Amino acid sequence: MKHSRKRISGTLPGDASRLSLTKEVIVSTNESALQEELRRLREESALLEEIKRLRQENERLKAEQGSIAGSGPRNLVPKELSEEERLQREGFADEVPVPGRHAPTFNIVNDLLSIGAVPWGDPLTPAYLLDKHYRIVDWNTAFGLAFDHSMDGRRGLSVLEWVYLLDNFEESLSQSAKDFADPNNLPRIHVEPIIYTSPNYGKIVAKKRAYQVPDDAGQLLGWLVTLAPKFPDAATSLRYKRDLFANLKREMVWSEYAMSYDSVLLSSRVYPELLNHMIGEAVPAGGNGKLNPIGRGARILDVGAGTGNIARLLAHFKRGHVIFAIENNAGMLDLLNSKCAPHLRFDDNGPGILAIKQDASMLFGLPEASFDFAILNNVAYALADPVACFRQVRAALMPKGEIRVSGPQKSTDLEKLFSRIAEDLEVAGRTAELKDDFDRVREINQKALNSILYRWNVDEMSNLLKSAGFSQITYSTDTAYAGQAMIVAARK
Ligand SMILES: C[S@@+](CC[C@H](N)C(=O)[O-])C[C@H]1O[C@@H](n2cnc3c(N)ncnc32)[C@H](O)[C@@H]1O
């Protein structure tokens, strides 16, 4: 969660120069001017007191940050009506009369249990959304995990494309044919069992509930589908939960990262240099020659596109590039969409950026043998199975297409990188303004991402690319990004 803090500067009351100014004013002005000046000074003094108070509050918040005690709501007071207020409100409700006023007493055991599952926005409940034509719109992290990202690459397609993957697809299709036969009398809720065999978690049996979702005018907008999965055994169920918590935490990290990423990195010199290095526009300081520039009309797959900096840079050149920007995190993708808005397109019929919410470990649905370049800028370290991703990227590349992978390496010294970024911010005169964002970006790297940053060196990355089927390493360096990152490029 982002903490908003007011940054305030000013002179505190008691400042010596202010006192001498006051003396001067007193001897040299008439009574009304003096009164006016005194009023202004009083106002200023009140303002400065307020600044002092806010500074103290700021310090207190800073000290509390990170401590669990400080993270909950403060000053919680039970909300209660006085007897008089209650009677007045109940009297009004009786006059209306509104349903719910004389509801029977709720039995916390029987009534709660009989309610069962509700279409709850619980991140632990696998869920997906269909439009009114039963086309796949979106799904949550829990669904993606339990069902092996099987909707990735199928967005916009009929949900039948997903139902075909079920073990009991015949039963499910036949039942739906009956239950949804009359478009004027659709079920408000549709409940059915589904059976799905996951390569990861084995046979999953789930109760599927599809709830009608109306639009603001009460017309059918689509269907919210929740699943209550049962895994083959307790150990698998626990493993799924652990995986889910890890995934949700990582999602939160990327979302938090997204809030500060651009303001810090785009204000540095070293990050734009890395972007230019990756697209072959810059001669790197060190390294092994220069990557080839990306030619006019090239088709580029930007995997883990983040806030869209590579995609936007390429689109700016107006060289007829077609860029598929694949990104999984909603926070990152929101920024990408707004920054790249002038270049966005929704078909593959010309130059521009296609922003696609999809997991990089499941590139199903991308056109095959279609891209000249694939770029993974600071992304591979975040993938559980980078080789599986590289294989799919290879399938999407044209013959002789090139993959470019950059990222931290075993020898990366984060402190050196962040000192360089700090220097860059100083040169840009933005150190104070970006202090909180800078601290956040550094802390995310030092803490949340630290365990996955130092996975490979150039040779190991080259071997991963070869094991994914790439025929030849075309470029490598271990001195990119202020000397702290590697880049390895390979040809299909
Ligand atoms: C350090 S950022 C780099 C962003 C961007 N490539 C750039 O050059 O600035 C890593 C990005 O990879 C994304 N990412 C991580 N795991 C992913 C996955 N499995 N599928 C898609 N994107 C993923 C994150 O959400 C994040 O936006």
The ligand as a Tripos MOL2 file, in Angstrom:
@<TRIPOS>MOLECULE
LIG
   27    29     1     0     0
SMALL
NO_CHARGES

@<TRIPOS>ATOM
      1 C1         11.6130   -5.3320  -13.2870 C.3       1 LIG1
      2 S1         10.1420   -5.2760  -14.1810 S.3       1 LIG1
      3 C2         10.7560   -4.9460  -15.8300 C.3       1 LIG1
      4 C3          9.7160   -4.2690  -16.6670 C.3       1 LIG1
      5 C4         10.1250   -3.9050  -18.0800 C.3       1 LIG1
      6 N1         10.5400   -5.0240  -18.8610 N.3       1 LIG1
      7 C5         11.1790   -2.8170  -18.1490 C.2       1 LIG1
      8 O1         12.0230   -2.9070  -19.0040 O.co2     1 LIG1
      9 O2         11.1390   -1.8680  -17.3850 O.co2     1 LIG1
     10 C6          9.6500   -6.9800  -14.2820 C.3       1 LIG1
     11 C7          8.2820   -7.1290  -14.9010 C.3       1 LIG1
     12 O3          8.0360   -8.5060  -15.1860 O.3       1 LIG1
     13 C8          6.6730   -8.7600  -14.9000 C.3       1 LIG1
     14 N2          6.5110  -10.1990  -14.6660 N.ar      1 LIG1
     15 C9          7.0490  -10.9300  -13.6760 C.ar      1 LIG1
     16 N3          6.6510  -12.2060  -13.7800 N.ar      1 LIG1
     17 C10         5.8390  -12.2730  -14.8580 C.ar      1 LIG1
     18 C11         5.1140  -13.3100  -15.4680 C.ar      1 LIG1
     19 N4          5.1470  -14.5630  -15.0020 N.pl3     1 LIG1
     20 N5          4.3630  -13.0210  -16.5490 N.ar      1 LIG1
     21 C12         4.3210  -11.7640  -17.0500 C.ar      1 LIG1
     22 N6          4.9850  -10.7260  -16.5120 N.ar      1 LIG1
     23 C13         5.7340  -10.9860  -15.4190 C.ar      1 LIG1
     24 C14         6.4100   -7.9430  -13.6660 C.3       1 LIG1
     25 O4          5.0350   -7.7580  -13.4450 O.3       1 LIG1
     26 C15         7.1480   -6.6770  -14.0020 C.3       1 LIG1
     27 O5          6.3370   -5.8010  -14.7050 O.3       1 LIG1
@<TRIPOS>BOND
     1     1     2 1
     2     2     3 1
     3     2    10 1
     4     3     4 1
     5     4     5 1
     6     5     6 1
     7     5     7 1
     8     7     8 2
     9     7     9 1
    10    10    11 1
    11    11    12 1
    12    11    26 1
    13    12    13 1
    14    13    14 1
    15    13    24 1
    16    14    15 ar
    17    14    23 ar
    18    15    16 ar
    19    16    17 ar
    20    17    18 ar
    21    17    23 ar
    22    18    19 1
    23    18    20 ar
    24    20    21 ar
    25    21    22 ar
    26    22    23 ar
    27    24    25 1
    28    24    26 1
    29    26    27 1
@<TRIPOS>SUBSTRUCTURE
     1 LIG1         1 GROUP 0 **** ****
